[in-house]
Each structure stands twice: as C-alpha cells, then as structure tokens.
Amino acid sequence: MADHTILLRELPGVILFVVLLVVAAGAATLQQANGPQVKLQQGIATFNREDYAGALPLLEQAVRGLPNDAQAQYLLAADYYNLNRYADAAQAFETTTRLAPDMPDAHFYLALSYLRLDRRAEAVTHLQKYLALDPNGDQADKARQILAQTE
C-alpha cells in the first residue's frame, strides 16, 4: 500500500515531466522544420520551378541562417539576378566569391551583374577570373565575346 501511495503522490510530477518532454521534442521538430537547411531546400525547389519571387523569401531566410554557405549565397544571388535586382545580385555574388573563390559561375554572373550596373572594369576582372578557372566552361565563349566587346 505504501508503494501505491508514493506512486500516486509522484504521478503528477512524472506526468508533468513527460508532457514537458513531449512539448520540447515538438518544439525542436518545429524549429528544425523551419530551419535554414529546410528553407534552402524549399528555395531551391521554388527557384527550379522558375518562381523567382516565391523563392526569394525562402533563400533570404536560408542565407540568414547559413551566412557562410556558398551554395545558399549563390542561389540567392542568382535569384536576385533573375528578378533584375542587379545591385543585390552583385552583393550576393561578391559574398559567394569570397566564400568560394574557385566557383567559376559565381565570377561569371558577378561580371554580368557588374555590367548591368555599368561597372565595366570589375566585370572584366571577373570574366577573366571565370576563364582562368574554367576556360572550357559552358559560358566560356560568351565570356570571351563580352571581354572582346568590353576591353
């Protein structure tokens, strides 16, 4: 009988502990579901559907949570570029090239952003860097053509 009395007396504390554990687990799951990696994946999927306006808030949230992730920065920059927000694109591509200096496409699209902003000297520098990194890349012919017209 004494064991039964102790159990009844301790039961509310045990129930409270279990409830708090469940709530904490649920909160952690919710936080993870809204985390930057999830936002990045959602942003990529939305971007790939060419819904650039829809991808923007997802990619911005991902970059806020993953400020040193070159892929997230690159995708945000590409999204800005596709939305004709060239100053924002240039800034995000600059960050990308700082985080991943050997990413050729970041240099190429940074150059295109600079051209849209009439920053030709900087564009030339990044077109040359693109060609140094990937002389036979998908954009190599276009980079050479732009350089010939710009220099």
N, C-alpha and C positions, 0 to 999 in steps of 0.2 A: 504494500500500500504506500509506503514511503517513496518508492521509486515512481509510482504513479503521480503522487503529489508534486514531486520535483519536476517531472515531465510537464505537468500542467502549468506549473509556475514558470518554467523556462520556455514553453512553447511560443508565447508572443514574441520573445526575443529572437528565437530561431526563425519564425515566420518573417519578422522584420528584416533579418539578415538575408534571407532568401529573396525577398521582394527587392531589397536594395541591390543585390547581386544581379537579378534579372534586369532591373532598370539600368544599371551600369553597363551591362552587356548590350542592351538595346541601344543605349546612347553611343557606345563605341561603334556599333554596327552602323548606326545612322551617320555618325561622323565620318566613318570610312566610306560610306556610300556617297557622301557629298565631298569627299576628299579630292585633292588636286589631281591624283592619278586617274580617278574616275572622270573628272571634268575634262582632262586631257583626252581620254578615250572617246568621250561623248563629242568633244570638239572636233577630233579627227573624223569621226563618222559624219558629223554635220558638214564639215569642210568638204569631205569627199563627195557629198551629195550636191556640192556647189551652192550650199546655203550659207554664204559667207556672213551675212548679217546674223543668222542664227548661231553660227559658230563663234562669233566674236565674244560674247559674254562668257562662254564656256572656256575659251582659250585664255581670256584675260584672267579668269579665276584660277586656271591651271598655272599660269605664269606667276601669279601672286604667291601661290603655294609652292611652286617649284622654280624659284628665281635663277637657279644655276643649271637648269635643264635646257641644253641647247636645242633639242628637238621641239620642246614647248615654245621656246623663243622663236625658232624658225617658223613654226606653223602660225604663230600669232603675227609675225612679220608678213608672211605670205597672205594671210587673211586681210591685214590692213592694205596690202598692195592690191589685192583683188577688189577691195572696196574703194580704191582710188585715194586712200589716205596715205600719201607718199611720205610725208614727214614722219608719221607714226611708223610706217614700214621701215624707213631708213633707220630710225632709232632702234627698232627691234632687231633689224638685220645687223646693226653695229654690235648690239649685245651678243647676238648669235656668233658673230665672227670673233668676238673676244673670248667667248666660252669654247668655241670650236674653230680655231683659226684654219684648220685644214678641211673645212666644209666648202667645197667649191661653189655649190649652188647658192650658198648664202652670200658669197662675194659677187656672184653674177647678178643676183636680184638686188643686192645693195647698190651695185652700179646702176641698174635700171632705175631704182628709186632716186638716186642722186641725179641722174639725167632728167627725170621729171621735175626735180627741184632746181634745175639749172646749175648743178654743182659738178661741172664737167671734169675738172682736174681730179676730184675724188673718184668720179666714175671711172676714169681712165686707170687710176691706180688699182681699183678692184676688178676691172676687166682683165688687166694684166695678171693680177693675182689668181683669178679664176683660171686663166690659160696656163699659168705656171703649175697649178695644182692638177688640172685635168685638160691637157692640150687636145685630147680627142673626145672630150665630153659632148653630151647632147647639144649644148649651147655654144660649142667652140666656134663654129662657123659664124654664128650670129655675133659672138663677142668680137671676132676679128673684123667683121663688117662694121660694127659700131665703132671700133677703135679706128678703122680707116677713115670713117666719116668725122670722127671727133678730134683726132690729133691734127 
